[in-house]
Amino acid sequence: MRYRREDNDGDYTFGQGDNTFLADSPETVRQAILTRLELWQGEWFLDTNEGTTYMQSVLGKQQSNVASLAIRDRISTTPGVRSILSFDSNFDSDRRRMTITATVDTVYGNITFTHPEA
């Protein structure tokens, strides 16, 4: 598995030789997961069925378990993910924001991440 490395602003990195890519590591799968979570369903013109079902399952007056299931499904179907070892979602109703923290078993080892990152 190979992904182009992103900088702190989420932009692709270029011109750094082999350091431009992530390859065959838990960090590679982490970036794949976060990239998939950033893609909303219907946003990609080549496959409008691809993406996270934010409009259908997460936003609005959804039960928290429905939103969590949609996010968990998106994570677990990411290439390189074997299983979700732990998953926690936090809804901040004042800020209208959902934060998830998960530990995932990947084909390259375990990785823990928070989305969105602080």
LOGU-575184 format. One record per atom (N, C-alpha, C): x, y, z; residue in three letters; atom name; residue number from 0. Coordinates in nm, 4 decimals, padded with zeros to 6 digits. Layout:
BEGIN
> px py pz r a k
> X Y Z ALA CA NUM
...
# end
This chain:
BEGIN
> px py pz r a k
> 00.0852 -00.1169 00.0000 MET N 0
> 00.0000 00.0000 00.0000 MET CA 0
> 00.0900 00.1235 00.0000 MET C 0
> 00.0546 00.2200 -00.0824 ARG N 1
> 00.1370 00.3398 -00.0960 ARG CA 1
> 00.0466 00.4621 -00.1099 ARG C 1
> 00.0730 00.5639 -00.0308 TYR N 2
> -00.0016 00.6894 -00.0343 TYR CA 2
> 00.0958 00.8054 -00.0394 TYR C 2
> 00.0579 00.9093 -00.1115 ARG N 3
> 00.1405 01.0304 -00.1095 ARG CA 3
> 00.1233 01.0962 00.0271 ARG C 3
> 00.2359 01.1296 00.0888 ARG N 4
> 00.2356 01.1915 00.2213 ARG CA 4
> 00.1688 01.3290 00.2145 ARG C 4
> 00.0946 01.3632 00.3196 GLU N 5
> 00.0337 01.4959 00.3305 GLU CA 5
> 00.1090 01.5774 00.4348 GLU C 5
> 00.1115 01.7096 00.4147 ASP N 6
> 00.1742 01.7959 00.5144 ASP CA 6
> 00.0725 01.8289 00.6240 ASP C 6
> 00.1085 01.9167 00.7162 ASN N 7
> 00.0206 01.9497 00.8289 ASN CA 7
> -00.1073 02.0195 00.7865 ASN C 7
> -00.1095 02.0764 00.6660 ASP N 8
> -00.2292 02.1428 00.6152 ASP CA 8
> -00.3166 02.0505 00.5311 ASP C 8
> -00.2751 01.9240 00.5164 GLY N 9
> -00.3523 01.8289 00.4376 GLY CA 9
> -00.3212 01.8329 00.2891 GLY C 9
> -00.2164 01.9048 00.2501 ASP N 10
> -00.1762 01.9115 00.1096 ASP CA 10
> -00.0735 01.8027 00.0805 ASP C 10
> -00.0743 01.7532 -00.0432 TYR N 11
> 00.0247 01.6536 -00.0835 TYR CA 11
> 00.1654 01.7127 -00.0780 TYR C 11
> 00.2627 01.6282 -00.0455 THR N 12
> 00.4023 01.6704 -00.0470 THR CA 12
> 00.4668 01.6254 -00.1776 THR C 12
> 00.5560 01.7082 -00.2282 PHE N 13
> 00.6269 01.6793 -00.3529 PHE CA 13
> 00.7743 01.7134 -00.3357 PHE C 13
> 00.8591 01.6523 -00.4185 GLY N 14
> 00.9986 01.6895 -00.4260 GLY CA 14
> 01.0834 01.6480 -00.3076 GLY C 14
> 01.0415 01.5449 -00.2365 GLN N 15
> 01.1185 01.4994 -00.1212 GLN CA 15
> 01.1683 01.3569 -00.1403 GLN C 15
> 01.1815 01.3135 -00.2647 GLY N 16
> 01.2292 01.1786 -00.2921 GLY CA 16
> 01.1373 01.0734 -00.2329 GLY C 16
> 01.1967 00.9716 -00.1725 ASP N 17
> 01.1168 00.8641 -00.1133 ASP CA 17
> 01.0334 00.9117 00.0043 ASP C 17
> 01.0708 01.0235 00.0656 ASN N 18
> 00.9960 01.0764 00.1790 ASN CA 18
> 00.8635 01.1391 00.1359 ASN C 18
> 00.8391 01.1449 00.0056 THR N 19
> 00.7140 01.1989 -00.0472 THR CA 19
> 00.5987 01.1002 -00.0278 THR C 19
> 00.6304 00.9736 -00.0035 PHE N 20
> 00.5274 00.8706 00.0052 PHE CA 20
> 00.5304 00.7984 00.1391 PHE C 20
> 00.4138 00.7507 00.1783 LEU N 21
> 00.4015 00.6554 00.2882 LEU CA 21
> 00.3831 00.5195 00.2235 LEU C 21
> 00.4492 00.4179 00.2756 ALA N 22
> 00.4371 00.2858 00.2139 ALA CA 22
> 00.4425 00.1769 00.3195 ALA C 22
> 00.3463 00.0843 00.3092 ASP N 23
> 00.3454 -00.0386 00.3880 ASP CA 23
> 00.3733 -00.0149 00.5360 ASP C 23
> 00.2938 00.0731 00.5968 SER N 24
> 00.3101 00.1035 00.7385 SER CA 24
> 00.1737 00.1349 00.7999 SER C 24
> 00.1631 00.1281 00.9328 PRO N 25
> 00.0374 00.1681 00.9962 PRO CA 25
> -00.0006 00.3124 00.9613 PRO C 25
> 00.0992 00.3994 00.9467 GLU N 26
> 00.0733 00.5394 00.9114 GLU CA 26
> 00.0087 00.5506 00.7727 GLU C 26
> 00.0439 00.4612 00.6822 THR N 27
> -00.0176 00.4592 00.5492 THR CA 27
> -00.1666 00.4309 00.5608 THR C 27
> -00.2022 00.3318 00.6413 VAL N 28
> -00.3434 00.2971 00.6599 VAL CA 28
> -00.4159 00.4098 00.7330 VAL C 28
> -00.3493 00.4728 00.8301 ARG N 29
> -00.4086 00.5862 00.9014 ARG CA 29
> -00.4463 00.6960 00.8026 ARG C 29
> -00.3552 00.7295 00.7114 GLN N 30
> -00.3858 00.8331 00.6133 GLN CA 30
> -00.4994 00.7892 00.5218 GLN C 30
> -00.5032 00.6621 00.4854 ALA N 31
> -00.6130 00.6118 00.4022 ALA CA 31
> -00.7463 00.6282 00.4748 ALA C 31
> -00.7489 00.5947 00.6040 ILE N 32
> -00.8723 00.6090 00.6830 ILE CA 32
> -00.9154 00.7547 00.6878 ILE C 32
> -00.8231 00.8434 00.7233 LEU N 33
> -00.8577 00.9849 00.7359 LEU CA 33
> -00.9013 01.0442 00.6025 LEU C 33
> -00.8377 01.0027 00.4939 THR N 34
> -00.8778 01.0491 00.3608 THR CA 34
> -01.0192 01.0024 00.3290 THR C 34
> -01.0497 00.8773 00.3614 ARG N 35
> -01.1842 00.8246 00.3369 ARG CA 35
> -01.2889 00.8952 00.4227 ARG C 35
> -01.2545 00.9303 00.5463 LEU N 36
> -01.3491 01.0016 00.6319 LEU CA 36
> -01.3749 01.1437 00.5823 LEU C 36
> -01.2783 01.2023 00.5143 GLU N 37
> -01.2945 01.3379 00.4609 GLU CA 37
> -01.3813 01.3422 00.3350 GLU C 37
> -01.3946 01.2298 00.2661 LEU N 38
> -01.4737 01.2261 00.1428 LEU CA 38
> -01.6208 01.2017 00.1760 LEU C 38
> -01.7043 01.2969 00.1423 TRP N 39
> -01.8482 01.2826 00.1639 TRP CA 39
> -01.9086 01.2042 00.0479 TRP C 39
> -02.0093 01.1230 00.0781 GLN N 40
> -02.0759 01.0477 -00.0279 GLN CA 40
> -02.1350 01.1452 -00.1294 GLN C 40
> -02.1123 01.1154 -00.2575 GLY N 41
> -02.1618 01.1992 -00.3657 GLY CA 41
> -02.0649 01.3064 -00.4097 GLY C 41
> -01.9536 01.3223 -00.3387 GLU N 42
> -01.8584 01.4290 -00.3680 GLU CA 42
> -01.7647 01.3961 -00.4847 GLU C 42
> -01.7359 01.2685 -00.5057 TRP N 43
> -01.6416 01.2289 -00.6112 TRP CA 43
> -01.7197 01.1995 -00.7387 TRP C 43
> -01.6927 01.2746 -00.8440 PHE N 44
> -01.7718 01.2648 -00.9664 PHE CA 44
> -01.7578 01.1301 -01.0369 PHE C 44
> -01.6489 01.0574 -01.0148 LEU N 45
> -01.6313 00.9285 -01.0816 LEU CA 45
> -01.7108 00.8161 -01.0153 LEU C 45
> -01.7473 00.8336 -00.8887 ASP N 46
> -01.8267 00.7330 -00.8175 ASP CA 46
> -01.9034 00.8027 -00.7059 ASP C 46
> -02.0246 00.8458 -00.7364 THR N 47
> -02.1027 00.9217 -00.6389 THR CA 47
> -02.1547 00.8356 -00.5239 THR C 47
> -02.1404 00.7033 -00.5331 ASN N 48
> -02.1770 00.6165 -00.4210 ASN CA 48
> -02.0651 00.6063 -00.3179 ASN C 48
> -01.9440 00.6426 -00.3583 GLU N 49
> -01.8281 00.6374 -00.2683 GLU CA 49
> -01.8335 00.7551 -00.1713 GLU C 49
> -01.7892 00.7322 -00.0489 GLY N 50
> -01.7803 00.8406 00.0488 GLY CA 50
> -01.8518 00.8062 00.1780 GLY C 50
> -01.8271 00.8891 00.2774 THR N 51
> -01.8895 00.8731 00.4090 THR CA 51
> -02.0302 00.9306 00.4033 THR C 51
> -02.1261 00.8603 00.4596 THR N 52
> -02.2677 00.8995 00.4514 THR CA 52
> -02.3029 01.0036 00.5584 THR C 52
> -02.2346 01.1169 00.5546 TYR N 53
> -02.2596 01.2207 00.6547 TYR CA 53
> -02.4019 01.2749 00.6459 TYR C 53
> -02.4495 01.3055 00.5258 MET N 54
> -02.5835 01.3638 00.5103 MET CA 54
> -02.6930 01.2660 00.5525 MET C 54
> -02.6726 01.1388 00.5257 GLN N 55
> -02.7748 01.0391 00.5535 GLN CA 55
> -02.7679 00.9851 00.6965 GLN C 55
> -02.6481 00.9753 00.7541 SER N 56
> -02.6332 00.9012 00.8793 SER CA 56
> -02.5734 00.9791 00.9956 SER C 56
> -02.5098 01.0912 00.9688 VAL N 57
> -02.4370 01.1591 01.0764 VAL CA 57
> -02.4985 01.2940 01.1113 VAL C 57
> -02.5227 01.3782 01.0117 LEU N 58
> -02.5719 01.5132 01.0373 LEU CA 58
> -02.7206 01.5142 01.0676 LEU C 58
> -02.7653 01.6173 01.1356 GLY N 59
> -02.9065 01.6311 01.1668 GLY CA 59
> -02.9427 01.5593 01.2949 GLY C 59
> -03.0678 01.5246 01.3062 LYS N 60
> -03.1180 01.4625 01.4290 LYS CA 60
> -03.1068 01.3115 01.4208 LYS C 60
> -02.9837 01.2654 01.4132 GLN N 61
> -02.9572 01.1216 01.4085 GLN CA 61
> -02.9279 01.0713 01.5493 GLN C 61
> -02.9591 00.9475 01.5739 GLN N 62
> -02.9178 00.8862 01.6993 GLN CA 62
> -02.7673 00.8659 01.6925 GLN C 62
> -02.7007 00.8827 01.8066 SER N 63
> -02.5544 00.8760 01.8071 SER CA 63
> -02.5032 00.7401 01.7616 SER C 63
> -02.5793 00.6332 01.7895 ASN N 64
> -02.5321 00.5010 01.7467 ASN CA 64
> -02.5359 00.4867 01.5944 ASN C 64
> -02.6285 00.5530 01.5275 VAL N 65
> -02.6354 00.5481 01.3810 VAL CA 65
> -02.5131 00.6177 01.3215 VAL C 65
> -02.4786 00.7335 01.3752 ALA N 66
> -02.3613 00.8065 01.3271 ALA CA 66
> -02.2346 00.7260 01.3517 ALA C 66
> -02.2221 00.6697 01.4699 SER N 67
> -02.1029 00.5905 01.5025 SER CA 67
> -02.0910 00.4683 01.4128 SER C 67
> -02.2025 00.4036 01.3836 LEU N 68
> -02.1994 00.2870 01.2950 LEU CA 68
> -02.1536 00.3246 01.1543 LEU C 68
> -02.1971 00.4393 01.1055 ALA N 69
> -02.1554 00.4840 00.9721 ALA CA 69
> -02.0052 00.5097 00.9681 ALA C 69
> -01.9531 00.5716 01.0728 ILE N 70
> -01.8092 00.5996 01.0793 ILE CA 70
> -01.7308 00.4696 01.0949 ILE C 70
> -01.7767 00.3817 01.1831 ARG N 71
> -01.7086 00.2527 01.2034 ARG CA 71
> -01.7054 00.1715 01.0739 ARG C 71
> -01.8159 00.1732 01.0003 ASP N 72
> -01.8215 00.1001 00.8734 ASP CA 72
> -01.7202 00.1561 00.7743 ASP C 72
> -01.7096 00.2869 00.7694 ARG N 73
> -01.6148 00.3509 00.6769 ARG CA 73
> -01.4712 00.3138 00.7132 ARG C 73
> -01.4415 00.3103 00.8428 ILE N 74
> -01.3069 00.2734 00.8875 ILE CA 74
> -01.2793 00.1271 00.8563 ILE C 74
> -01.3730 00.0400 00.8922 SER N 75
> -01.3479 -00.1043 00.8797 SER CA 75
> -01.3374 -00.1513 00.7351 SER C 75
> -01.3927 -00.0755 00.6407 THR N 76
> -01.3844 -00.1145 00.4998 THR CA 76
> -01.2666 -00.0486 00.4270 THR C 76
> -01.1814 00.0185 00.5010 THR N 77
> -01.0613 00.0780 00.4427 THR CA 77
> -00.9601 -00.0319 00.4127 THR C 77
> -00.9016 -00.0332 00.2929 PRO N 78
> -00.7987 -00.1332 00.2627 PRO CA 78
> -00.6864 -00.1289 00.3664 PRO C 78
> -00.6454 -00.2463 00.4112 GLY N 79
> -00.5389 -00.2565 00.5098 GLY CA 79
> -00.5869 -00.2689 00.6527 GLY C 79
> -00.7167 -00.2445 00.6767 VAL N 80
> -00.7719 -00.2546 00.8121 VAL CA 80
> -00.8179 -00.3972 00.8372 VAL C 80
> -00.7680 -00.4563 00.9442 ARG N 81
> -00.8140 -00.5893 00.9853 ARG CA 81
> -00.9346 -00.5792 01.0776 ARG C 81
> -00.9244 -00.4917 01.1788 SER N 82
> -01.0348 -00.4761 01.2735 SER CA 82
> -01.0188 -00.3460 01.3506 SER C 82
> -01.1284 -00.3034 01.4109 ILE N 83
> -01.1266 -00.1873 01.4997 ILE CA 83
> -01.1124 -00.2411 01.6413 ILE C 83
> -01.0032 -00.2050 01.7082 LEU N 84
> -00.9773 -00.2544 01.8432 LEU CA 84
> -01.0508 -00.1725 01.9484 LEU C 84
> -01.0585 -00.0418 01.9277 SER N 85
> -01.1360 00.0445 02.0174 SER CA 85
> -01.1903 00.1613 01.9365 SER C 85
> -01.3055 00.2108 01.9793 PHE N 86
> -01.3709 00.3204 01.9077 PHE CA 86
> -01.4481 00.4028 02.0094 PHE C 86
> -01.4266 00.5332 02.0069 ASP N 87
> -01.4985 00.6230 02.0966 ASP CA 87
> -01.5422 00.7447 02.0166 ASP C 87
> -01.6685 00.7795 02.0280 SER N 88
> -01.7173 00.9002 01.9618 SER CA 88
> -01.7708 00.9952 02.0676 SER C 88
> -01.7461 01.1229 02.0465 ASN N 89
> -01.7887 01.2247 02.1409 ASN CA 89
> -01.8636 01.3331 02.0643 ASN C 89
> -01.9876 01.3590 02.1057 PHE N 90
> -02.0683 01.4636 02.0441 PHE CA 90
> -02.0664 01.5861 02.1342 PHE C 90
> -02.0209 01.6974 02.0811 ASP N 91
> -02.0222 01.8243 02.1530 ASP CA 91
> -02.1379 01.9048 02.0959 ASP C 91
> -02.2507 01.9044 02.1659 SER N 92
> -02.3707 01.9693 02.1122 SER CA 92
> -02.3562 02.1210 02.1073 SER C 92
> -02.2769 02.1791 02.1972 ASP N 93
> -02.2573 02.3242 02.1944 ASP CA 93
> -02.1821 02.3677 02.0689 ASP C 93
> -02.0803 02.2926 02.0330 ARG N 94
> -01.9999 02.3247 01.9146 ARG CA 94
> -02.0503 02.2537 01.7898 ARG C 94
> -02.1477 02.1633 01.8081 ARG N 95
> -02.2045 02.0849 01.6981 ARG CA 95
> -02.0939 02.0121 01.6232 ARG C 95
> -02.0192 01.9334 01.6994 ARG N 96
> -01.9013 01.8665 01.6451 ARG CA 96
> -01.8913 01.7252 01.7013 ARG C 96
> -01.8549 01.6334 01.6153 MET N 97
> -01.8318 01.4948 01.6554 MET CA 97
> -01.6828 01.4665 01.6416 MET C 97
> -01.6242 01.4120 01.7469 THR N 98
> -01.4839 01.3727 01.7445 THR CA 98
> -01.4767 01.2234 01.7696 THR C 98
> -01.3973 01.1541 01.6906 ILE N 99
> -01.3800 01.0106 01.7117 ILE CA 99
> -01.2336 00.9809 01.7403 ILE C 99
> -01.2132 00.8833 01.8254 THR N 100
> -01.0803 00.8296 01.8520 THR CA 100
> -01.0906 00.6796 01.8353 THR C 100
> -00.9995 00.6232 01.7586 ALA N 101
> -01.0048 00.4793 01.7318 ALA CA 101
> -00.8645 00.4206 01.7302 ALA C 101
> -00.8578 00.2963 01.7720 THR N 102
> -00.7369 00.2165 01.7563 THR CA 102
> -00.7716 00.1049 01.6602 THR C 102
> -00.6908 00.0908 01.5571 VAL N 103
> -00.7206 -00.0012 01.4480 VAL CA 103
> -00.6055 -00.0995 01.4310 VAL C 103
> -00.6401 -00.2262 01.4124 ASP N 104
> -00.5414 -00.3282 01.3779 ASP CA 104
> -00.5309 -00.3300 01.2261 ASP C 104
> -00.4121 -00.2998 01.1746 THR N 105
> -00.3902 -00.2995 01.0303 THR CA 105
> -00.2997 -00.4164 00.9930 THR C 105
> -00.2851 -00.4400 00.8657 VAL N 106
> -00.1964 -00.5467 00.8192 VAL CA 106
> -00.0503 -00.5155 00.8502 VAL C 106
> -00.0202 -00.3913 00.8914 TYR N 107
> 00.1168 -00.3503 00.9228 TYR CA 107
> 00.1393 -00.3267 01.0717 TYR C 107
> 00.0361 -00.3385 01.1536 GLY N 108
> 00.0470 -00.3108 01.2971 GLY CA 108
> -00.0669 -00.2203 01.3409 GLY C 108
> -00.0722 -00.1898 01.4690 ASN N 109
> -00.1805 -00.1081 01.5237 ASN CA 109
> -00.1505 00.0406 01.5086 ASN C 109
> -00.2586 00.1190 01.4967 ILE N 110
> -00.2468 00.2647 01.4883 ILE CA 110
> -00.3653 00.3259 01.5614 ILE C 110
> -00.3408 00.4334 01.6350 THR N 111
> -00.4463 00.5085 01.7029 THR CA 111
> -00.4526 00.6466 01.6404 THR C 111
> -00.5749 00.6969 01.6195 PHE N 112
> -00.5907 00.8299 01.5609 PHE CA 112
> -00.7151 00.8960 01.6165 PHE C 112
> -00.7184 01.0273 01.6033 THR N 113
> -00.8346 01.1079 01.6394 THR CA 113
> -00.8751 01.1865 01.5158 THR C 113
> -01.0053 01.1946 01.4920 HIS N 114
> -01.0565 01.2700 01.3772 HIS CA 114
> -01.1747 01.3543 01.4215 HIS C 114
> -01.1822 01.4810 01.3908 PRO N 115
> -01.0725 01.5557 01.3312 PRO CA 115
> -00.9618 01.5791 01.4333 PRO C 115
> -00.8408 01.5939 01.3816 GLU N 116
> -00.7267 01.6186 01.4689 GLU CA 116
> -00.7357 01.7599 01.5247 GLU C 116
> -00.6900 01.7763 01.6466 ALA N 117
> -00.6974 01.9078 01.7129 ALA CA 117
> -00.6067 02.0090 01.6480 ALA C 117
# end
